[in-house]
């Protein structure tokens, strides 16, 4: 099993889907991670990689991801990689890798311009994303 930890940003709001038959909820989303580097000529460059993620834990999908995760949210995800195969409408078989989420932490929530915003749990003047000095 390939275990992975990814820190990145949600590319879009997560989709909460119900499984056929059982009706159990799952969350599906894409995380973008950008790596910055210097090219051989000294010019800066960057490469963005997208990861398809799925969370099968129904309570996490409904009570945490659906409630708090939004496009642009900074997240840290750990899980394992597995192959995903499906048959398209044209009958062709498609293959993809996906990250099956075992743990997810939302590090920052985007500021929503619509309606009132819940108070931030961080004490005033402190940024939860600051480096911890120990």
KEKE-3310 file (N, C-alpha, C; in steps of 0.2 Angstrom, whole numbers, plus 5000, padded with zeros to 4 digits):
npx = (5004:5003:5006:5002:5005:4998:4998:4989:4977:4959:4952:4940:4923:4919:4911:4897:4892:4880:4881:4876:4863:4867:4866:4875:4885:4898:4913:4920:4933:4946:4963:4975:4992:5006:5023:5037:5052:5069:5074:5087:5093:5092:5080:5064:5052:5037:5027:5011:5002:4988:4977:4965:4953:4945:4933:4928:4922:4907:4902:4912:4912:4900:4898:4909:4918:4908:4902:4912:4923:4928:4930:4947:4950:4963:4971:4977:4980:4980:4982:4979:4985:4976:4971:4959:4946:4935:4922:4919:4905:4907:4911:4925:4938:4944:4958:4964:4973:4969:4967:4963:4956:4961:4964:4960:4963:4958:4966:4964:4951:4942:4937:4920:4910:4897:4883:4883:4898:4905:4912:4930:4939:4952:4962:4962:4973:4982:4988:4983:4991:5004:5021:5025:5035:5042)
npy = (4994:5011:5024:5041:5059:5074:5092:5105:5114:5115:5112:5114:5116:5102:5087:5078:5063:5049:5032:5020:5009:5006:5019:5026:5040:5049:5058:5068:5075:5087:5090:5103:5104:5114:5115:5124:5129:5132:5135:5128:5139:5149:5155:5157:5143:5134:5120:5112:5100:5089:5080:5067:5064:5054:5051:5039:5038:5040:5049:5059:5064:5070:5078:5085:5088:5092:5102:5112:5112:5121:5128:5132:5131:5127:5112:5097:5081:5064:5047:5033:5027:5021:5011:5017:5012:5013:5011:5021:5030:5027:5015:5012:5008:5016:5022:5028:5036:5037:5046:5038:5045:5045:5053:5070:5087:5103:5117:5131:5142:5148:5165:5169:5178:5179:5182:5180:5176:5163:5164:5165:5152:5155:5164:5182:5190:5180:5169:5154:5147:5150:5146:5134:5137:5126)
npz = (5000:4996:5005:5008:5011:5008:5006:5001:4991:4989:4973:4969:4976:4987:4981:4987:4987:4985:4987:4975:4979:4993:4998:5006:5010:5002:5000:4987:4979:4973:4975:4974:4972:4973:4967:4969:4961:4955:4939:4927:4922:4931:4932:4940:4943:4942:4946:4946:4953:4952:4963:4963:4975:4987:5000:5010:5022:5030:5040:5042:5029:5028:5040:5042:5030:5020:5027:5030:5021:5007:4990:4988:5001:5012:5014:5023:5019:5023:5017:5007:4991:4977:4962:4950:4940:4927:4915:4901:4893:4880:4880:4882:4893:4907:4916:4932:4945:4963:4978:4993:5006:5023:5034:5036:5037:5039:5036:5034:5031:5017:5015:5016:5006:5006:5017:5036:5045:5054:5070:5071:5078:5082:5094:5095:5085:5083:5071:5065:5056:5057:5060:5073:5087:5092)
capx = (5000:5006:5004:5004:5003:4998:4996:4987:4971:4954:4951:4932:4919:4918:4905:4895:4888:4877:4882:4870:4861:4867:4865:4880:4888:4905:4915:4924:4936:4952:4967:4981:4998:5011:5030:5041:5059:5073:5077:5094:5095:5091:5073:5059:5047:5032:5023:5005:4999:4981:4976:4958:4953:4938:4933:4922:4919:4901:4902:4917:4910:4894:4898:4915:4919:4902:4901:4918:4928:4926:4935:4952:4952:4970:4970:4982:4977:4984:4978:4983:4984:4973:4969:4952:4945:4928:4920:4915:4899:4909:4914:4932:4940:4948:4962:4966:4975:4965:4969:4958:4957:4960:4963:4959:4963:4957:4970:4962:4945:4941:4932:4914:4907:4889:4880:4887:4903:4906:4918:4936:4941:4959:4963:4963:4980:4986:4987:4984:4995:5010:5025:5025:5042:5045)
capy = (5000:5017:5030:5048:5065:5080:5098:5109:5118:5112:5115:5116:5113:5094:5084:5073:5058:5043:5026:5016:5003:5007:5026:5029:5046:5049:5065:5067:5082:5087:5094:5105:5105:5118:5115:5129:5128:5136:5131:5128:5146:5153:5158:5153:5140:5130:5114:5111:5093:5088:5073:5066:5061:5052:5050:5034:5038:5044:5054:5064:5067:5074:5082:5089:5090:5095:5108:5116:5112:5125:5129:5137:5129:5124:5105:5092:5074:5057:5041:5028:5027:5015:5012:5018:5010:5014:5011:5027:5029:5025:5008:5012:5007:5022:5021:5034:5035:5042:5045:5037:5049:5042:5058:5076:5093:5110:5122:5138:5142:5154:5170:5169:5185:5179:5180:5181:5171:5160:5167:5161:5149:5157:5170:5187:5192:5174:5165:5147:5144:5152:5141:5133:5138:5121)
capz = (5000:4995:5010:5005:5014:5004:5008:4995:4991:4985:4967:4969:4982:4987:4979:4992:4983:4988:4984:4973:4983:5000:4999:5010:5008:5002:4997:4981:4978:4970:4979:4970:4976:4969:4969:4966:4960:4950:4932:4926:4920:4937:4932:4945:4939:4947:4943:4950:4952:4955:4966:4964:4982:4989:5007:5011:5029:5029:5045:5040:5023:5029:5045:5042:5023:5017:5031:5031:5015:5001:4985:4990:5007:5013:5018:5024:5019:5022:5014:5002:4983:4973:4955:4949:4933:4925:4908:4899:4889:4873:4881:4883:4900:4909:4922:4936:4952:4967:4985:4997:5012:5029:5038:5033:5042:5035:5039:5033:5027:5013:5018:5011:5005:5007:5024:5041:5045:5060:5073:5070:5084:5084:5098:5091:5084:5082:5065:5066:5051:5059:5062:5080:5088:5096)
cpx = (5004:5003:5006:5001:5003:4995:4995:4980:4966:4953:4944:4929:4918:4911:4903:4890:4885:4878:4876:4869:4861:4865:4870:4883:4895:4907:4920:4927:4943:4957:4973:4986:5003:5018:5033:5048:5062:5075:5084:5097:5094:5084:5068:5054:5042:5028:5017:5003:4992:4980:4968:4958:4946:4939:4927:4919:4913:4901:4906:4915:4904:4895:4904:4917:4914:4901:4906:4922:4925:4932:4940:4954:4959:4969:4976:4978:4982:4979:4983:4981:4981:4971:4962:4951:4937:4928:4916:4909:4901:4912:4921:4933:4945:4952:4964:4969:4971:4968:4963:4960:4956:4960:4963:4959:4962:4961:4968:4956:4944:4936:4926:4911:4900:4887:4885:4892:4904:4912:4924:4938:4948:4958:4964:4971:4984:4984:4988:4989:5002:5014:5025:5033:5045:5045)
cpy = (5006:5023:5036:5053:5071:5086:5102:5112:5114:5116:5117:5114:5105:5092:5078:5069:5052:5037:5023:5010:5005:5014:5029:5035:5045:5056:5064:5074:5081:5092:5096:5107:5108:5117:5120:5127:5133:5132:5132:5135:5151:5156:5154:5149:5136:5125:5112:5104:5092:5081:5073:5062:5059:5050:5045:5035:5043:5050:5060:5067:5072:5080:5087:5092:5094:5102:5113:5117:5116:5126:5134:5135:5125:5117:5101:5085:5069:5052:5037:5028:5020:5017:5013:5016:5011:5013:5017:5025:5026:5017:5007:5012:5013:5020:5027:5031:5039:5041:5044:5040:5045:5047:5065:5082:5099:5115:5129:5138:5148:5159:5170:5176:5185:5178:5181:5175:5169:5163:5162:5159:5152:5163:5176:5189:5186:5171:5158:5143:5146:5146:5140:5133:5132:5114)
cpz = (5000:5000:5007:5010:5009:5007:5002:4996:4987:4979:4966:4975:4981:4984:4985:4988:4987:4984:4981:4977:4990:5002:5004:5007:5007:4999:4992:4980:4975:4973:4974:4974:4971:4971:4965:4966:4955:4944:4932:4925:4926:4938:4937:4940:4944:4943:4948:4948:4955:4957:4966:4971:4983:4997:5008:5018:5029:5034:5044:5034:5024:5034:5045:5035:5020:5021:5031:5025:5009:4996:4988:4997:5007:5017:5018:5024:5019:5020:5010:4995:4981:4966:4955:4942:4932:4917:4906:4895:4882:4874:4882:4891:4901:4915:4925:4942:4957:4974:4989:5004:5018:5035:5034:5038:5037:5039:5039:5029:5023:5016:5013:5011:5006:5015:5030:5042:5052:5063:5072:5077:5087:5089:5094:5091:5083:5075:5066:5061:5052:5061:5070:5082:5092:5092)
residu = (UNK:UNK:UNK:UNK:UNK:UNK:UNK:UNK:UNK:UNK:UNK:UNK:UNK:UNK:UNK:UNK:UNK:UNK:UNK:UNK:UNK:UNK:UNK:UNK:UNK:UNK:UNK:UNK:UNK:UNK:UNK:UNK:UNK:UNK:UNK:UNK:UNK:UNK:UNK:UNK:UNK:UNK:UNK:UNK:UNK:UNK:UNK:UNK:UNK:UNK:UNK:UNK:UNK:UNK:UNK:UNK:UNK:UNK:UNK:UNK:UNK:UNK:UNK:UNK:UNK:UNK:UNK:UNK:UNK:UNK:UNK:UNK:UNK:UNK:UNK:UNK:UNK:UNK:UNK:UNK:UNK:UNK:UNK:UNK:UNK:UNK:UNK:UNK:UNK:UNK:UNK:UNK:UNK:UNK:UNK:UNK:UNK:UNK:UNK:UNK:UNK:UNK:UNK:UNK:UNK:UNK:UNK:UNK:UNK:UNK:UNK:UNK:UNK:UNK:UNK:UNK:UNK:UNK:UNK:UNK:UNK:UNK:UNK:UNK:UNK:UNK:UNK:UNK:UNK:UNK:UNK:UNK:UNK:UNK)
# end
